[in-house]
Amino acid sequence: MSEIPPSHRPAEPACREGPARTVEETAALLRQLIVAHSDAMYRYAYRLTGQSADAEDLTQQAFLLAQQKLHQLREDDRAAAWLFAIVRSCFLKACRKRQQLAPAAEWNLDEIADESPEIDHVDQEKLSKALAELPDEFRVVVLMFYFEDLSYKEIAEQLELPIGTVMSRLSRAKSHLRRRLAEDTRPPHESAVRSPLSEHASPSRM
């Protein structure tokens, strides 16, 4: 397993110091954030981890960190984006700590055509399974683009990656998701064909 090089490790969510708050105001704001954003944070954490228990732990960890850094929240209308960034940061730190980031070389993503089948209706359970199959560094980019609604440039800056790497990972990850979802919609005898992303596929082209 490979570890993210120090130069490519994402920085903490950058926020300016917000207005000074009393202890009572801070507690009240935290309660408001939990009520307003806990469900969305859990959904994001579940997309990242693929496991209910892990998503709950990640959400709790993110709220604990948010409580410590609440003074950094300058604009209340940016709270959701700020909290999502904290969830992502906690997830990536946990991945580095476990040293379980799957290296891209184990995934034969180059064999996936850019013109992958389009899906008219997305089953959320199947989507979650397909996301869980992606290496963490690919899954994070997908979720930053679609869930956090960040641009290529913003993702590149926050992950400290070249924008070309971000675009490549996003393109390959989307192709994988389309392919896997398309396979699930085919008749059983067709979907039984092994995916080029099989764990036994050769990594030689990466």
C-alpha positions as CSV (number, residue, x, y, z in Angstrom):
1,M,0.0,0.0,0.0
2,S,1.2,3.5,-0.8
3,E,1.0,6.6,1.3
4,I,0.3,10.1,0.0
5,P,3.5,12.0,-0.3
6,P,3.8,14.9,2.2
7,S,3.7,17.4,-0.7
8,H,0.4,16.0,-1.9
9,R,-1.3,15.9,1.4
10,P,-4.4,18.2,1.7
11,A,-4.1,21.1,4.0
12,E,-6.7,21.8,6.6
13,P,-9.8,23.6,5.4
14,A,-8.6,27.2,5.0
15,C,-10.9,29.6,6.9
16,R,-10.3,33.1,8.2
17,E,-10.9,33.8,11.8
18,G,-14.6,34.5,12.3
19,P,-16.2,37.0,14.7
20,A,-15.5,36.4,18.4
21,R,-18.3,34.4,20.1
22,T,-19.2,33.8,23.7
23,V,-19.3,30.2,25.0
24,E,-23.1,30.3,24.9
25,E,-23.1,31.6,21.3
26,T,-20.6,28.9,20.2
27,A,-22.7,26.1,21.8
28,A,-25.8,27.4,20.2
29,L,-24.1,27.6,16.8
30,L,-22.8,24.1,17.1
31,R,-26.3,22.8,17.9
32,Q,-27.6,24.7,14.8
33,L,-24.9,23.1,12.6
34,I,-25.7,19.6,13.9
35,V,-29.4,20.0,13.2
36,A,-29.0,21.6,9.8
37,H,-26.1,19.5,8.4
38,S,-25.7,16.2,10.2
39,D,-27.7,14.3,7.7
40,A,-25.8,15.7,4.7
41,M,-22.5,15.1,6.5
42,Y,-23.4,11.5,7.2
43,R,-24.3,10.9,3.5
44,Y,-21.0,12.4,2.5
45,A,-19.1,10.3,5.0
46,Y,-21.0,7.2,3.8
47,R,-20.0,7.9,0.2
48,L,-16.4,8.2,1.3
49,T,-16.3,5.1,3.6
50,G,-18.9,2.8,2.1
51,Q,-19.8,1.6,5.6
52,S,-22.5,2.8,8.0
53,A,-20.5,2.4,11.1
54,D,-17.4,4.1,9.6
55,A,-19.6,6.9,8.3
56,E,-21.1,7.5,11.8
57,D,-17.6,7.5,13.3
58,L,-16.3,9.9,10.7
59,T,-19.3,12.2,11.1
60,Q,-18.8,12.4,14.9
61,Q,-15.1,13.0,14.4
62,A,-15.8,15.8,12.0
63,F,-18.2,17.5,14.4
64,L,-15.7,17.2,17.2
65,L,-13.1,18.9,15.0
66,A,-15.6,21.5,13.9
67,Q,-16.3,22.3,17.5
68,Q,-12.6,23.0,18.1
69,K,-12.3,25.1,15.0
70,L,-15.7,26.9,15.1
71,H,-13.9,30.2,15.4
72,Q,-12.7,29.8,11.9
73,L,-16.2,29.8,10.4
74,R,-16.5,33.3,9.2
75,E,-19.7,33.2,7.1
76,D,-22.7,31.1,8.3
77,D,-23.9,30.5,4.7
78,R,-20.6,28.7,4.0
79,A,-21.1,26.3,6.9
80,A,-22.0,23.3,4.7
81,A,-18.9,23.6,2.5
82,W,-16.7,24.1,5.6
83,L,-18.1,21.0,7.2
84,F,-17.8,18.9,4.1
85,A,-14.1,19.9,3.9
86,I,-13.6,18.8,7.5
87,V,-15.2,15.5,6.8
88,R,-13.0,14.9,3.8
89,S,-9.9,16.0,5.8
90,C,-10.7,13.6,8.6
91,F,-11.2,10.8,6.1
92,L,-7.9,11.4,4.3
93,K,-6.0,11.6,7.6
94,A,-7.5,8.2,8.6
95,C,-6.5,6.7,5.3
96,R,-2.9,7.9,5.7
97,K,-2.8,6.7,9.3
98,R,-4.0,3.2,8.3
99,Q,-1.7,3.4,5.2
100,Q,-4.5,1.7,3.3
101,L,-4.7,3.9,0.2
102,A,-4.9,1.6,-2.7
103,P,-2.3,2.5,-5.3
104,A,-3.6,3.4,-8.8
105,A,-1.3,0.7,-10.3
106,E,-3.7,-2.0,-8.9
107,W,-6.5,-0.6,-11.1
108,N,-6.5,-1.2,-14.8
109,L,-8.4,2.1,-15.4
110,D,-6.9,2.8,-18.8
111,E,-8.9,-0.1,-20.2
112,I,-12.1,1.8,-19.6
113,A,-13.4,3.7,-22.6
114,D,-14.2,7.4,-22.2
115,E,-17.5,6.7,-24.0
116,S,-18.9,4.5,-21.3
117,P,-22.6,3.7,-21.3
118,E,-24.9,6.4,-19.9
119,I,-27.3,5.5,-17.2
120,D,-30.8,7.0,-17.2
121,H,-31.6,6.1,-13.6
122,V,-29.1,5.7,-10.9
123,D,-29.8,3.2,-8.1
124,Q,-28.3,4.7,-5.0
125,E,-27.3,1.4,-3.4
126,K,-25.5,0.3,-6.6
127,L,-23.9,3.7,-6.9
128,S,-22.6,3.3,-3.3
129,K,-21.1,-0.1,-4.2
130,A,-19.5,1.2,-7.3
131,L,-18.0,4.1,-5.4
132,A,-16.6,1.8,-2.8
133,E,-14.7,-0.1,-5.5
134,L,-12.7,3.0,-6.4
135,P,-9.3,3.6,-4.9
136,D,-9.7,6.3,-2.2
137,E,-7.8,8.9,-4.2
138,F,-10.2,8.5,-7.1
139,R,-13.3,8.4,-4.9
140,V,-12.4,11.6,-3.1
141,V,-12.0,13.5,-6.3
142,V,-15.4,12.3,-7.6
143,L,-17.1,13.3,-4.4
144,M,-15.4,16.7,-4.2
145,F,-16.6,17.4,-7.8
146,Y,-20.2,16.2,-7.4
147,F,-21.0,16.3,-3.7
148,E,-19.0,19.4,-2.7
149,D,-19.6,21.0,-6.2
150,L,-15.9,22.1,-6.4
151,S,-14.2,23.0,-9.7
152,Y,-11.1,21.2,-11.1
153,K,-9.0,24.2,-9.9
154,E,-10.4,24.1,-6.4
155,I,-9.9,20.4,-6.1
156,A,-6.4,20.7,-7.4
157,E,-5.6,23.4,-4.9
158,Q,-7.1,21.7,-1.9
159,L,-5.4,18.3,-2.6
160,E,-2.2,20.0,-3.9
161,L,-2.3,18.0,-7.1
162,P,-1.7,19.1,-10.8
163,I,-5.1,20.0,-12.4
164,G,-4.3,17.4,-15.1
165,T,-4.2,14.7,-12.4
166,V,-7.5,15.8,-11.0
167,M,-9.1,15.8,-14.5
168,S,-7.6,12.3,-15.3
169,R,-8.8,10.8,-12.0
170,L,-12.3,12.2,-12.4
171,S,-12.6,11.0,-16.0
172,R,-11.4,7.5,-15.2
173,A,-13.6,7.3,-12.0
174,K,-16.7,8.4,-13.9
175,S,-16.1,5.9,-16.6
176,H,-15.7,3.1,-14.0
177,L,-19.0,4.2,-12.3
178,R,-20.9,4.3,-15.6
179,R,-19.5,0.9,-16.6
180,R,-20.4,-0.8,-13.3
181,L,-23.9,0.7,-13.2
182,A,-24.4,-0.3,-16.8
183,E,-23.4,-3.9,-16.0
184,D,-25.9,-4.0,-13.2
185,T,-28.7,-3.1,-15.6
186,R,-27.9,-5.9,-18.1
187,P,-29.3,-9.4,-18.2
188,P,-27.6,-11.8,-15.8
189,H,-25.7,-13.6,-18.5
190,E,-24.2,-10.3,-19.8
191,S,-23.4,-8.8,-16.4
192,A,-21.5,-12.0,-15.5
193,V,-18.7,-10.9,-17.9
194,R,-15.6,-10.0,-15.8
195,S,-15.1,-6.2,-15.5
196,P,-11.7,-4.8,-16.7
197,L,-11.5,-3.5,-13.1
198,S,-11.5,-7.1,-11.7
199,E,-9.0,-7.5,-8.9
200,H,-7.2,-10.0,-11.1
201,A,-6.9,-7.7,-14.0
202,S,-3.3,-6.9,-15.1
203,P,-2.0,-3.5,-14.0
204,S,0.7,-3.5,-16.7
205,R,-0.8,-0.6,-18.6
206,M,-0.9,1.8,-15.7
